[in-house]
Amino acid sequence: MKPDPSLPTPPRRSRGLVFPGLLLLAVAGAAFVLRRPLLMSAPACRAGRWHTCFGTFNGVLLMTLVALPLSALVVWALAHRRRRAGAASPWRTSLAEVGVVHGTVPFLWMTMMPGGAEPGTAPARVSLVPLRDLVTMGPLGIAGNLLVFAALGFFAPMRWAALASVPRILALGAGCSALVETAQYVLRLDRVSSVDDVLVNATGAALAALASRRWWRGPARPTADDRPGAAYARAG
């Protein structure tokens, strides 16, 4: 017996649309909050002043949002390639891979920008006392540090089963952050290499992993197509 098309959509299909909807809502919210600085950078980018696009925080955020359609296209191409090859969970795997790169590389780029006016000549500064620099960071600085490895913490457990654990993501975020702070010290970017940056960055990765826990907690289903509602479409 075939299901009656007049019946309402199964509730599982609606639940499957929650993740794309939340992701779209998060992007729209970020664009709304950052609309003023992004609009300030847009004319310079259109004029070809690439230093403004890639050499300032506002410009990097603008280019990150502009590149979203390209990232979505890459997700589609990878998912269809995996689907034809019969891979399990092609859409989730492709989204996780692209999400890690798209959400992490821009923040790493910004952390490697010079922090002062004398990069290369200013003496390297190190702060090894925990929680001492949190006051000087301010709310905006803390929020920015929480986002540095948030995409890594959110998508990595969905892609690699070995990382499907909050403590492991916390350790991964701390290790990656320690490497970034070491690079800032070695390259003399006129920044303070602080242990508080490592703590906040790792915390952001762990919180993001908790936010995506419902998508990586259980084992992946051995299906060739994991798009929301795909099973109902095949059944019809």
Buried (B, 14 or more C-beta within 10 A) or exposed (E): EEEEEEEEEBEEBEEBEEBEEEEEEEEEEBBEEBEEBBEBBBEBBEEEEEEBBBEBBBBBBBBBBEBEEEBEEBBBEBBEEBBEEEBBBBBBBBBBBBBBBBBBBBBBBBBBBBBEEEBEEBEBBEBEEEEEBBEEBEEEBBEBBBBBBBBBBBBBBBBBEEBBBBEBBBBBBBEBBBEBBEBBBEBBBBBBBBBBBBBBBBBBBBBBBEBBBEBBEEEBEEEBBBBBBBBBEEEE
